[in-house]
Amino acid sequence: MPEIEFLIDTETGKCETEIKGVNGAACEKAARQLKQLLGNPTVDKKTKEYVRRVTTVGKTVKTG
């Protein structure tokens, strides 16, 4: 299940976010939406989950 985790340091006000359960282009879209709300991050890095490839199994159907 996709989620966004926020870690806020109450002493410094520093906020870290991590997008979990979303890969590739969908993650980029979520990150853009966060940037619109929160502004540009100080650090922006891709996680192992971001670069994980999604495997799709194809199916061929013969007719006639």
PyMOL Python script that loads the backbone (N, CA, C, O; Angstrom):
from pymol import cmd

cmd.read_pdbstr("""\
ATOM      1  N   MET A   1       0.837  -1.175   0.000  1.00  0.00           N
ATOM      2  CA  MET A   1       0.000   0.000   0.000  1.00  0.00           C
ATOM      3  C   MET A   1       0.888   1.246   0.000  1.00  0.00           C
ATOM      4  O   MET A   1       1.766   1.369   0.854  1.00  0.00           O
ATOM      5  N   PRO A   2       0.682   2.154  -0.921  1.00  0.00           N
ATOM      6  CA  PRO A   2       1.481   3.381  -0.988  1.00  0.00           C
ATOM      7  C   PRO A   2       1.260   4.261   0.245  1.00  0.00           C
ATOM      8  O   PRO A   2       0.152   4.358   0.771  1.00  0.00           O
ATOM      9  N   GLU A   3       2.339   4.892   0.683  1.00  0.00           N
ATOM     10  CA  GLU A   3       2.244   5.823   1.803  1.00  0.00           C
ATOM     11  C   GLU A   3       3.371   6.842   1.744  1.00  0.00           C
ATOM     12  O   GLU A   3       4.400   6.616   1.107  1.00  0.00           O
ATOM     13  N   ILE A   4       3.161   7.956   2.412  1.00  0.00           N
ATOM     14  CA  ILE A   4       4.186   8.986   2.517  1.00  0.00           C
ATOM     15  C   ILE A   4       4.472   9.171   3.996  1.00  0.00           C
ATOM     16  O   ILE A   4       3.568   9.431   4.790  1.00  0.00           O
ATOM     17  N   GLU A   5       5.738   9.033   4.352  1.00  0.00           N
ATOM     18  CA  GLU A   5       6.147   9.160   5.744  1.00  0.00           C
ATOM     19  C   GLU A   5       6.803  10.521   5.947  1.00  0.00           C
ATOM     20  O   GLU A   5       7.675  10.915   5.173  1.00  0.00           O
ATOM     21  N   PHE A   6       6.388  11.234   6.980  1.00  0.00           N
ATOM     22  CA  PHE A   6       6.958  12.528   7.334  1.00  0.00           C
ATOM     23  C   PHE A   6       7.683  12.395   8.661  1.00  0.00           C
ATOM     24  O   PHE A   6       7.114  11.904   9.636  1.00  0.00           O
ATOM     25  N   LEU A   7       8.937  12.831   8.703  1.00  0.00           N
ATOM     26  CA  LEU A   7       9.704  12.879   9.941  1.00  0.00           C
ATOM     27  C   LEU A   7      10.040  14.343  10.199  1.00  0.00           C
ATOM     28  O   LEU A   7      10.750  14.972   9.413  1.00  0.00           O
ATOM     29  N   ILE A   8       9.529  14.880  11.296  1.00  0.00           N
ATOM     30  CA  ILE A   8       9.720  16.294  11.596  1.00  0.00           C
ATOM     31  C   ILE A   8      10.527  16.441  12.882  1.00  0.00           C
ATOM     32  O   ILE A   8      10.137  15.933  13.933  1.00  0.00           O
ATOM     33  N   ASP A   9      11.656  17.142  12.785  1.00  0.00           N
ATOM     34  CA  ASP A   9      12.479  17.446  13.947  1.00  0.00           C
ATOM     35  C   ASP A   9      11.868  18.683  14.609  1.00  0.00           C
ATOM     36  O   ASP A   9      11.918  19.778  14.049  1.00  0.00           O
ATOM     37  N   THR A  10      11.302  18.510  15.781  1.00  0.00           N
ATOM     38  CA  THR A  10      10.601  19.611  16.446  1.00  0.00           C
ATOM     39  C   THR A  10      11.547  20.705  16.944  1.00  0.00           C
ATOM     40  O   THR A  10      11.102  21.818  17.225  1.00  0.00           O
ATOM     41  N   GLU A  11      12.825  20.412  17.055  1.00  0.00           N
ATOM     42  CA  GLU A  11      13.784  21.423  17.508  1.00  0.00           C
ATOM     43  C   GLU A  11      14.276  22.294  16.363  1.00  0.00           C
ATOM     44  O   GLU A  11      14.443  23.502  16.526  1.00  0.00           O
ATOM     45  N   THR A  12      14.509  21.684  15.203  1.00  0.00           N
ATOM     46  CA  THR A  12      15.058  22.439  14.068  1.00  0.00           C
ATOM     47  C   THR A  12      13.995  22.796  13.028  1.00  0.00           C
ATOM     48  O   THR A  12      14.196  23.697  12.214  1.00  0.00           O
ATOM     49  N   GLY A  13      12.858  22.081  13.058  1.00  0.00           N
ATOM     50  CA  GLY A  13      11.821  22.305  12.057  1.00  0.00           C
ATOM     51  C   GLY A  13      12.089  21.575  10.754  1.00  0.00           C
ATOM     52  O   GLY A  13      11.316  21.694   9.803  1.00  0.00           O
ATOM     53  N   LYS A  14      13.171  20.825  10.704  1.00  0.00           N
ATOM     54  CA  LYS A  14      13.520  20.085   9.494  1.00  0.00           C
ATOM     55  C   LYS A  14      12.509  18.959   9.277  1.00  0.00           C
ATOM     56  O   LYS A  14      12.179  18.218  10.203  1.00  0.00           O
ATOM     57  N   CYS A  15      12.024  18.844   8.040  1.00  0.00           N
ATOM     58  CA  CYS A  15      11.042  17.822   7.682  1.00  0.00           C
ATOM     59  C   CYS A  15      11.628  16.913   6.609  1.00  0.00           C
ATOM     60  O   CYS A  15      12.084  17.389   5.568  1.00  0.00           O
ATOM     61  N   GLU A  16      11.618  15.622   6.858  1.00  0.00           N
ATOM     62  CA  GLU A  16      12.047  14.639   5.871  1.00  0.00           C
ATOM     63  C   GLU A  16      10.820  13.863   5.432  1.00  0.00           C
ATOM     64  O   GLU A  16       9.974  13.511   6.254  1.00  0.00           O
ATOM     65  N   THR A  17      10.722  13.595   4.136  1.00  0.00           N
ATOM     66  CA  THR A  17       9.620  12.788   3.619  1.00  0.00           C
ATOM     67  C   THR A  17      10.166  11.605   2.857  1.00  0.00           C
ATOM     68  O   THR A  17      11.228  11.684   2.239  1.00  0.00           O
ATOM     69  N   GLU A  18       9.439  10.513   2.904  1.00  0.00           N
ATOM     70  CA  GLU A  18       9.810   9.331   2.134  1.00  0.00           C
ATOM     71  C   GLU A  18       8.539   8.749   1.530  1.00  0.00           C
ATOM     72  O   GLU A  18       7.560   8.498   2.231  1.00  0.00           O
ATOM     73  N   ILE A  19       8.572   8.543   0.235  1.00  0.00           N
ATOM     74  CA  ILE A  19       7.437   7.948  -0.474  1.00  0.00           C
ATOM     75  C   ILE A  19       7.690   6.450  -0.530  1.00  0.00           C
ATOM     76  O   ILE A  19       8.723   6.004  -1.028  1.00  0.00           O
ATOM     77  N   LYS A  20       6.740   5.679  -0.014  1.00  0.00           N
ATOM     78  CA  LYS A  20       6.906   4.222   0.049  1.00  0.00           C
ATOM     79  C   LYS A  20       5.815   3.533  -0.750  1.00  0.00           C
ATOM     80  O   LYS A  20       4.676   3.997  -0.793  1.00  0.00           O
ATOM     81  N   GLY A  21       6.169   2.424  -1.383  1.00  0.00           N
ATOM     82  CA  GLY A  21       5.198   1.610  -2.094  1.00  0.00           C
ATOM     83  C   GLY A  21       4.836   2.128  -3.474  1.00  0.00           C
ATOM     84  O   GLY A  21       3.835   1.705  -4.052  1.00  0.00           O
ATOM     85  N   VAL A  22       5.646   3.048  -4.014  1.00  0.00           N
ATOM     86  CA  VAL A  22       5.386   3.609  -5.339  1.00  0.00           C
ATOM     87  C   VAL A  22       6.687   3.553  -6.126  1.00  0.00           C
ATOM     88  O   VAL A  22       7.728   3.977  -5.626  1.00  0.00           O
ATOM     89  N   ASN A  23       6.642   3.028  -7.365  1.00  0.00           N
ATOM     90  CA  ASN A  23       7.854   2.884  -8.183  1.00  0.00           C
ATOM     91  C   ASN A  23       7.868   3.863  -9.347  1.00  0.00           C
ATOM     92  O   ASN A  23       6.819   4.303  -9.818  1.00  0.00           O
ATOM     93  N   GLY A  24       9.064   4.198  -9.804  1.00  0.00           N
ATOM     94  CA  GLY A  24       9.296   4.918 -11.052  1.00  0.00           C
ATOM     95  C   GLY A  24       8.487   6.180 -11.279  1.00  0.00           C
ATOM     96  O   GLY A  24       8.478   7.086 -10.445  1.00  0.00           O
ATOM     97  N   ALA A  25       7.797   6.233 -12.431  1.00  0.00           N
ATOM     98  CA  ALA A  25       7.088   7.437 -12.865  1.00  0.00           C
ATOM     99  C   ALA A  25       6.003   7.857 -11.878  1.00  0.00           C
ATOM    100  O   ALA A  25       5.784   9.051 -11.674  1.00  0.00           O
ATOM    101  N   ALA A  26       5.321   6.888 -11.262  1.00  0.00           N
ATOM    102  CA  ALA A  26       4.286   7.219 -10.282  1.00  0.00           C
ATOM    103  C   ALA A  26       4.903   7.895  -9.056  1.00  0.00           C
ATOM    104  O   ALA A  26       4.293   8.779  -8.454  1.00  0.00           O
ATOM    105  N   CYS A  27       6.105   7.475  -8.697  1.00  0.00           N
ATOM    106  CA  CYS A  27       6.816   8.089  -7.578  1.00  0.00           C
ATOM    107  C   CYS A  27       7.203   9.526  -7.927  1.00  0.00           C
ATOM    108  O   CYS A  27       7.082  10.427  -7.097  1.00  0.00           O
ATOM    109  N   GLU A  28       7.666   9.732  -9.155  1.00  0.00           N
ATOM    110  CA  GLU A  28       8.019  11.081  -9.609  1.00  0.00           C
ATOM    111  C   GLU A  28       6.811  12.015  -9.530  1.00  0.00           C
ATOM    112  O   GLU A  28       6.935  13.168  -9.118  1.00  0.00           O
ATOM    113  N   LYS A  29       5.647  11.507  -9.929  1.00  0.00           N
ATOM    114  CA  LYS A  29       4.429  12.313  -9.888  1.00  0.00           C
ATOM    115  C   LYS A  29       4.086  12.684  -8.446  1.00  0.00           C
ATOM    116  O   LYS A  29       3.757  13.836  -8.161  1.00  0.00           O
ATOM    117  N   ALA A  30       4.162  11.719  -7.547  1.00  0.00           N
ATOM    118  CA  ALA A  30       3.885  11.994  -6.129  1.00  0.00           C
ATOM    119  C   ALA A  30       4.884  13.002  -5.572  1.00  0.00           C
ATOM    120  O   ALA A  30       4.508  13.886  -4.803  1.00  0.00           O
ATOM    121  N   ALA A  31       6.159  12.876  -5.954  1.00  0.00           N
ATOM    122  CA  ALA A  31       7.193  13.801  -5.485  1.00  0.00           C
ATOM    123  C   ALA A  31       6.931  15.218  -5.989  1.00  0.00           C
ATOM    124  O   ALA A  31       7.120  16.182  -5.246  1.00  0.00           O
ATOM    125  N   ARG A  32       6.499  15.353  -7.241  1.00  0.00           N
ATOM    126  CA  ARG A  32       6.168  16.683  -7.785  1.00  0.00           C
ATOM    127  C   ARG A  32       5.024  17.324  -7.002  1.00  0.00           C
ATOM    128  O   ARG A  32       5.053  18.520  -6.710  1.00  0.00           O
ATOM    129  N   GLN A  33       4.024  16.520  -6.668  1.00  0.00           N
ATOM    130  CA  GLN A  33       2.902  17.048  -5.902  1.00  0.00           C
ATOM    131  C   GLN A  33       3.341  17.492  -4.507  1.00  0.00           C
ATOM    132  O   GLN A  33       2.876  18.513  -4.000  1.00  0.00           O
ATOM    133  N   LEU A  34       4.234  16.726  -3.895  1.00  0.00           N
ATOM    134  CA  LEU A  34       4.770  17.125  -2.585  1.00  0.00           C
ATOM    135  C   LEU A  34       5.561  18.426  -2.684  1.00  0.00           C
ATOM    136  O   LEU A  34       5.460  19.288  -1.811  1.00  0.00           O
ATOM    137  N   LYS A  35       6.354  18.565  -3.757  1.00  0.00           N
ATOM    138  CA  LYS A  35       7.140  19.791  -3.940  1.00  0.00           C
ATOM    139  C   LYS A  35       6.235  21.008  -4.088  1.00  0.00           C
ATOM    140  O   LYS A  35       6.581  22.095  -3.625  1.00  0.00           O
ATOM    141  N   GLN A  36       5.075  20.835  -4.730  1.00  0.00           N
ATOM    142  CA  GLN A  36       4.130  21.940  -4.863  1.00  0.00           C
ATOM    143  C   GLN A  36       3.591  22.363  -3.498  1.00  0.00           C
ATOM    144  O   GLN A  36       3.355  23.547  -3.257  1.00  0.00           O
ATOM    145  N   LEU A  37       3.398  21.394  -2.613  1.00  0.00           N
ATOM    146  CA  LEU A  37       2.876  21.690  -1.283  1.00  0.00           C
ATOM    147  C   LEU A  37       3.944  22.190  -0.312  1.00  0.00           C
ATOM    148  O   LEU A  37       3.716  23.129   0.450  1.00  0.00           O
ATOM    149  N   LEU A  38       5.124  21.543  -0.353  1.00  0.00           N
ATOM    150  CA  LEU A  38       6.146  21.799   0.656  1.00  0.00           C
ATOM    151  C   LEU A  38       7.324  22.640   0.170  1.00  0.00           C
ATOM    152  O   LEU A  38       8.125  23.101   0.983  1.00  0.00           O
ATOM    153  N   GLY A  39       7.443  22.846  -1.134  1.00  0.00           N
ATOM    154  CA  GLY A  39       8.607  23.529  -1.686  1.00  0.00           C
ATOM    155  C   GLY A  39       9.681  22.527  -2.049  1.00  0.00           C
ATOM    156  O   GLY A  39       9.547  21.331  -1.790  1.00  0.00           O
ATOM    157  N   ASN A  40      10.740  23.021  -2.647  1.00  0.00           N
ATOM    158  CA  ASN A  40      11.828  22.142  -3.087  1.00  0.00           C
ATOM    159  C   ASN A  40      12.608  21.596  -1.903  1.00  0.00           C
ATOM    160  O   ASN A  40      12.880  22.321  -0.946  1.00  0.00           O
ATOM    161  N   PRO A  41      12.967  20.322  -1.965  1.00  0.00           N
ATOM    162  CA  PRO A  41      13.722  19.715  -0.863  1.00  0.00           C
ATOM    163  C   PRO A  41      15.177  20.158  -0.860  1.00  0.00           C
ATOM    164  O   PRO A  41      15.728  20.554  -1.887  1.00  0.00           O
ATOM    165  N   THR A  42      15.779  20.084   0.303  1.00  0.00           N
ATOM    166  CA  THR A  42      17.209  20.349   0.419  1.00  0.00           C
ATOM    167  C   THR A  42      17.996  19.214  -0.213  1.00  0.00           C
ATOM    168  O   THR A  42      19.000  19.441  -0.889  1.00  0.00           O
ATOM    169  N   VAL A  43      17.536  17.996   0.011  1.00  0.00           N
ATOM    170  CA  VAL A  43      18.155  16.796  -0.552  1.00  0.00           C
ATOM    171  C   VAL A  43      17.058  15.986  -1.223  1.00  0.00           C
ATOM    172  O   VAL A  43      15.964  15.829  -0.680  1.00  0.00           O
ATOM    173  N   ASP A  44      17.362  15.472  -2.412  1.00  0.00           N
ATOM    174  CA  ASP A  44      16.397  14.652  -3.162  1.00  0.00           C
ATOM    175  C   ASP A  44      17.146  13.422  -3.653  1.00  0.00           C
ATOM    176  O   ASP A  44      18.044  13.536  -4.486  1.00  0.00           O
ATOM    177  N   LYS A  45      16.785  12.248  -3.145  1.00  0.00           N
ATOM    178  CA  LYS A  45      17.491  11.039  -3.573  1.00  0.00           C
ATOM    179  C   LYS A  45      16.502   9.931  -3.883  1.00  0.00           C
ATOM    180  O   LYS A  45      15.412   9.865  -3.314  1.00  0.00           O
ATOM    181  N   LYS A  46      16.905   9.071  -4.789  1.00  0.00           N
ATOM    182  CA  LYS A  46      16.097   7.932  -5.209  1.00  0.00           C
ATOM    183  C   LYS A  46      16.412   6.745  -4.293  1.00  0.00           C
ATOM    184  O   LYS A  46      17.575   6.494  -3.977  1.00  0.00           O
ATOM    185  N   THR A  47      15.386   6.027  -3.875  1.00  0.00           N
ATOM    186  CA  THR A  47      15.586   4.844  -3.044  1.00  0.00           C
ATOM    187  C   THR A  47      15.681   3.606  -3.921  1.00  0.00           C
ATOM    188  O   THR A  47      15.448   3.669  -5.128  1.00  0.00           O
ATOM    189  N   LYS A  48      16.024   2.478  -3.304  1.00  0.00           N
ATOM    190  CA  LYS A  48      16.070   1.209  -4.039  1.00  0.00           C
ATOM    191  C   LYS A  48      14.691   0.872  -4.583  1.00  0.00           C
ATOM    192  O   LYS A  48      14.569   0.301  -5.667  1.00  0.00           O
ATOM    193  N   GLU A  49      13.661   1.220  -3.839  1.00  0.00           N
ATOM    194  CA  GLU A  49      12.300   0.940  -4.272  1.00  0.00           C
ATOM    195  C   GLU A  49      11.953   1.712  -5.548  1.00  0.00           C
ATOM    196  O   GLU A  49      11.233   1.197  -6.403  1.00  0.00           O
ATOM    197  N   TYR A  50      12.453   2.927  -5.681  1.00  0.00           N
ATOM    198  CA  TYR A  50      12.187   3.749  -6.866  1.00  0.00           C
ATOM    199  C   TYR A  50      12.670   3.052  -8.133  1.00  0.00           C
ATOM    200  O   TYR A  50      11.962   3.032  -9.139  1.00  0.00           O
ATOM    201  N   VAL A  51      13.863   2.486  -8.089  1.00  0.00           N
ATOM    202  CA  VAL A  51      14.463   1.901  -9.287  1.00  0.00           C
ATOM    203  C   VAL A  51      14.077   0.441  -9.507  1.00  0.00           C
ATOM    204  O   VAL A  51      14.490  -0.162 -10.497  1.00  0.00           O
ATOM    205  N   ARG A  52      13.300  -0.126  -8.609  1.00  0.00           N
ATOM    206  CA  ARG A  52      12.845  -1.512  -8.764  1.00  0.00           C
ATOM    207  C   ARG A  52      11.985  -1.613 -10.014  1.00  0.00           C
ATOM    208  O   ARG A  52      11.096  -0.791 -10.236  1.00  0.00           O
ATOM    209  N   ARG A  53      12.251  -2.604 -10.809  1.00  0.00           N
ATOM    210  CA  ARG A  53      11.485  -2.805 -12.039  1.00  0.00           C
ATOM    211  C   ARG A  53      10.190  -3.548 -11.725  1.00  0.00           C
ATOM    212  O   ARG A  53      10.162  -4.481 -10.923  1.00  0.00           O
ATOM    213  N   VAL A  54       9.133  -3.111 -12.371  1.00  0.00           N
ATOM    214  CA  VAL A  54       7.850  -3.784 -12.248  1.00  0.00           C
ATOM    215  C   VAL A  54       7.753  -4.803 -13.371  1.00  0.00           C
ATOM    216  O   VAL A  54       7.929  -4.454 -14.538  1.00  0.00           O
ATOM    217  N   THR A  55       7.477  -6.055 -13.034  1.00  0.00           N
ATOM    218  CA  THR A  55       7.381  -7.104 -14.024  1.00  0.00           C
ATOM    219  C   THR A  55       5.918  -7.346 -14.373  1.00  0.00           C
ATOM    220  O   THR A  55       5.082  -7.571 -13.498  1.00  0.00           O
ATOM    221  N   THR A  56       5.631  -7.297 -15.655  1.00  0.00           N
ATOM    222  CA  THR A  56       4.274  -7.550 -16.135  1.00  0.00           C
ATOM    223  C   THR A  56       4.291  -8.816 -16.970  1.00  0.00           C
ATOM    224  O   THR A  56       5.117  -8.963 -17.871  1.00  0.00           O
ATOM    225  N   VAL A  57       3.391  -9.718 -16.675  1.00  0.00           N
ATOM    226  CA  VAL A  57       3.302 -10.965 -17.427  1.00  0.00           C
ATOM    227  C   VAL A  57       2.258 -10.766 -18.520  1.00  0.00           C
ATOM    228  O   VAL A  57       1.102 -10.448 -18.242  1.00  0.00           O
ATOM    229  N   GLY A  58       2.687 -10.960 -19.777  1.00  0.00           N
ATOM    230  CA  GLY A  58       1.798 -10.777 -20.910  1.00  0.00           C
ATOM    231  C   GLY A  58       0.970 -12.025 -21.185  1.00  0.00           C
ATOM    232  O   GLY A  58       1.304 -13.121 -20.734  1.00  0.00           O
ATOM    233  N   LYS A  59      -0.106 -11.842 -21.924  1.00  0.00           N
ATOM    234  CA  LYS A  59      -0.988 -12.944 -22.243  1.00  0.00           C
ATOM    235  C   LYS A  59      -1.376 -12.816 -23.717  1.00  0.00           C
ATOM    236  O   LYS A  59      -1.812 -11.751 -24.154  1.00  0.00           O
ATOM    237  N   THR A  60      -1.222 -13.886 -24.474  1.00  0.00           N
ATOM    238  CA  THR A  60      -1.587 -13.897 -25.887  1.00  0.00           C
ATOM    239  C   THR A  60      -2.876 -14.666 -26.071  1.00  0.00           C
ATOM    240  O   THR A  60      -3.026 -15.772 -25.552  1.00  0.00           O
ATOM    241  N   VAL A  61      -3.799 -14.090 -26.801  1.00  0.00           N
ATOM    242  CA  VAL A  61      -5.077 -14.741 -27.047  1.00  0.00           C
ATOM    243  C   VAL A  61      -5.197 -15.004 -28.545  1.00  0.00           C
ATOM    244  O   VAL A  61      -5.091 -14.076 -29.347  1.00  0.00           O
ATOM    245  N   LYS A  62      -5.418 -16.262 -28.927  1.00  0.00           N
ATOM    246  CA  LYS A  62      -5.594 -16.611 -30.337  1.00  0.00           C
ATOM    247  C   LYS A  62      -7.089 -16.669 -30.645  1.00  0.00           C
ATOM    248  O   LYS A  62      -7.881 -17.199 -29.865  1.00  0.00           O
ATOM    249  N   THR A  63      -7.450 -16.120 -31.783  1.00  0.00           N
ATOM    250  CA  THR A  63      -8.845 -16.170 -32.199  1.00  0.00           C
ATOM    251  C   THR A  63      -8.962 -16.914 -33.520  1.00  0.00           C
ATOM    252  O   THR A  63      -8.023 -16.943 -34.316  1.00  0.00           O
ATOM    253  N   GLY A  64     -10.142 -17.522 -33.746  1.00  0.00           N
ATOM    254  CA  GLY A  64     -10.488 -18.150 -35.017  1.00  0.00           C
ATOM    255  C   GLY A  64      -9.652 -19.257 -35.400  1.00  0.00           C
ATOM    256  O   GLY A  64      -9.863 -19.854 -36.456  1.00  0.00           O
TER     257      GLY A  64
END
""", "prot")
cmd.dss("prot")
cmd.show_as("cartoon", "prot")
cmd.util.cbc("prot")
cmd.orient("prot")
